[in-house]
Amino acid sequence: IGDESFMNCLLLEKINVPLTTFRIGQHAFANCQHLEHISLADQVHSIEAGAFRDCKMLLEIKMPEQLETLGEEAFRHCLNMRKVELNHKLTAIPARAFMECKGLKEITIENPIETIGDEAFYDCTRLKNVTMNADIISWGKNAFKNTQVDVQALTEEF
């Protein structure tokens, strides 16, 4: 799906991404303010920068099995997002990927994440539960600032 393909489609509520899709381009669905549900095909291996930024009604996202690349600010300011599941091939959560997702309460990271970028979850004020099976090598600046996550306990665990 090309860059800015559906950007500012204010009436779009649901997306079923076809099995033939491998990439969601930059800002492809940015500012689709009524988008609530996304079904991503497992073949999607790249979600580019700002792809779903400002999708304020988006409730949750389960990342595709083949996802290798997540762009900066991919889900920034998705105010109603409650849950995120990151799996398998993704090794980095980039800067500001989920910044300002104020409704986000829990994250499950099942994959070998090595890097969490600067401000990745900054200002996710309801975020409390982070479940990881990961060996974090690099923690970005303010990655969990303004959340309810006990960062000291989290970093000591890994």
N, C-alpha and C positions, 0 to 999 in steps of 0.2 A: 504494500500500500504506500503510495508515494507521499513525499513531503507535503504537508498542509492539505491533503486531499479532502478531508471533511472538517477542516478547521472552521470554527464558528457556526457549525450546523446546530443551531439552538434547539431544534425540535427533535433531534436524534435521541432516542431513548434506549435502544438495544442494538448490539452488534454481534453477529456470528461471523467470525473471520474464517474464510474458506480454507480448506486443507492445502490449497496450492499457494498459500501466502507464507513467505519466509521472512519478510521484513516489514515492520511498521515504521514508516518514515518520520522524520522530524516534524513535530507539531501536527501529525496526521489527524488527530482527533482533539487537538487543543481547543479549549473553551467550548466544548459541547456540553453546555451547562445542565442539560436534562438527561444526559447519558447515565443510566443506572446499572446496566448489565453488559458485560463483555464476555464472550466465549472465544478464547484464543485457541487456535489449532496448535497441537503439539509440535508442528513443523516450524513454527515461528522461532527463529534463532536470534533475531535482533529487534529490540524495541529502542528506537532512537531518541535523542534528546527532546524533551518536552512533548512526547507523543500524546500523552493524556493529561497534560497540564491544565489545570483549571476546570476539570470535569467534576464539578462540585457535588453532583448527585451520585457519583460512582460509589458503590457500596463495598465491593471486595474484588480481589484479583488473585487468581491462581496462575502463576507463571507457567508458560509452556515447558514441557519436558526437555525440549531441545534448546531452550534459551541460553545463549552464550554471552550476549551483550545487552546491557541496560544502559541507556543514555542518561546524562545528567538531567535532573529536573523532570524525568519521565512521568512522574505522578505527582509533581508538586501542586499543592493547593487543591487536592481532591478532598474537600472538607468532610464529606460523609463516609469516606472509606473506613471500614471497621477492621478489616482483616487482610493480611498479606501472607501468601505462601510462596516462598522461593525454593525452587528445587533444582537438583542435579547439576547441570553444566555451568551455571553462573558462578564466577569466582570473585566478583567484585560488585559492591553496591556503590554506585558513583555519588559524587557530590550532589547534595540537595535532591536526591531521587524521590524521597517521600516527604520533603520539607513541607510544613504547614498542613499536614493531613490531620487536622484537629480531632477527627472522630476515630482515628486509628487506635485500637486497644491492644491488638496482639500481632506479633510477627512470628512466623515459623520459618526457620532457615535450615533446610535439610541437606544442603549441599556444602561443598568445601570452600566457603567464602574465605578469602584471604585478606581482603581489603574492604573497609567501610569508609567511604569518602567523607570529606568535610560536610558538616551539617546535613548528613544523609537523612536523619529523622528529627532535625531541629524543629522545635515548636509543634511537635505532635503531643499536645498537652495531655491527652488521655492515655497515651501509650504507657503500659505498665508491664505487660508480659512479653518477654522475648525468649523464644526457645531456639537454641542453636546446637547443631552438631558440626561445629566448625573450629578451625584453628586460625584465628584472626592474627595476621602478621602485622597489619597496619590499621590503626584506628585514626580516623580523621578528626580534625579539630571540631569541637562542638557537635559531634555526631549524634549525641542523644541529649543535647541541651534543651531545656524547657519541656522535658518529658517526666514521667513518674518512674522511669527505669533507674534502678540502683546501679549506676555505672561502675562504681568501684567493685561491687560484688561481681558484676558481669565480666569486667576485665580481669579480675583475679581468677575467675573460673577458667579462663582460657589463657 
